[in-house]
Amino acid sequence: MPLAGIVVSNTQKAGKKAVFGSLYARYVFPKDHAEFYLEYGRNDRAPTLINILADENYPRAFVGGFRKLFPLKKKGSWVELAS
């Protein structure tokens, strides 16, 4: 790690290990030059089905988006639309 010893989190100071996990999905439309993606990440709990479905007292995040390339009249030039 490039910043080891310089940047230290509170978790590291307490001698604990941080736990983080995520699930990622991506669907690509090659002919349309497009893709759709989703990611769900969570922190600090054992990844059991009960914790995922029932426990709401942990940090978590959702990310989703769509990207599409549109060709321009100039050959080899594209415009990207992303959300």
C-alpha positions in Angstrom: 0.0 0.0 0.0 1.6 3.3 -1.1 0.4 5.3 2.0 1.0 2.6 4.6 2.1 4.3 7.9 1.0 7.8 6.7 -2.7 7.4 6.6 -4.2 5.3 9.4 -7.9 4.8 10.0 -9.6 4.6 13.4 -10.2 0.9 12.8 -6.5 0.3 12.3 -5.6 2.3 15.4 -8.0 0.1 17.4 -6.2 -3.0 16.1 -9.3 -4.2 14.2 -9.6 -5.3 10.6 -12.1 -3.5 8.3 -14.5 -5.8 6.5 -16.0 -4.8 3.2 -17.8 -6.8 0.5 -19.6 -6.0 -2.7 -21.6 -7.6 -5.5 -21.2 -6.3 -9.0 -23.2 -7.0 -12.2 -22.7 -5.7 -15.7 -24.7 -6.3 -18.8 -23.2 -5.3 -22.2 -25.0 -4.6 -25.5 -22.1 -4.9 -27.9 -24.0 -4.1 -31.1 -25.5 -1.0 -29.5 -22.2 0.1 -27.8 -24.0 0.3 -24.5 -23.8 -1.2 -21.0 -25.8 -1.3 -17.8 -24.2 -1.9 -14.4 -25.1 -2.3 -10.7 -23.0 -2.6 -7.5 -24.1 -3.2 -3.9 -21.5 -2.8 -1.2 -21.6 -3.2 2.6 -19.4 -2.8 5.5 -18.7 -4.3 8.9 -21.0 -7.3 9.2 -20.8 -11.0 8.5 -22.3 -11.7 5.1 -25.1 -14.1 6.1 -28.5 -14.0 4.4 -30.2 -13.0 7.7 -27.8 -10.0 8.1 -28.3 -8.9 4.5 -32.1 -9.0 4.6 -32.9 -8.1 8.2 -30.2 -5.9 9.7 -30.3 -2.3 8.6 -27.7 -1.0 11.1 -24.6 -1.1 8.9 -23.1 1.1 6.2 -24.1 0.2 2.7 -24.2 1.7 -0.8 -25.9 1.1 -4.1 -24.5 2.3 -7.5 -26.2 1.9 -10.8 -25.7 3.4 -14.2 -25.9 3.2 -18.0 -23.4 4.1 -20.7 -23.9 4.4 -24.4 -21.6 5.4 -27.3 -23.0 7.3 -30.2 -21.0 7.5 -33.5 -20.3 10.9 -35.0 -20.1 11.6 -38.7 -16.3 11.8 -38.5 -15.1 8.2 -38.7 -13.7 6.8 -35.5 -15.2 9.6 -33.3 -17.7 8.9 -30.6 -19.8 10.7 -28.0 -20.5 9.0 -24.7 -23.7 9.4 -22.7 -23.4 8.2 -19.2 -25.6 8.3 -16.1 
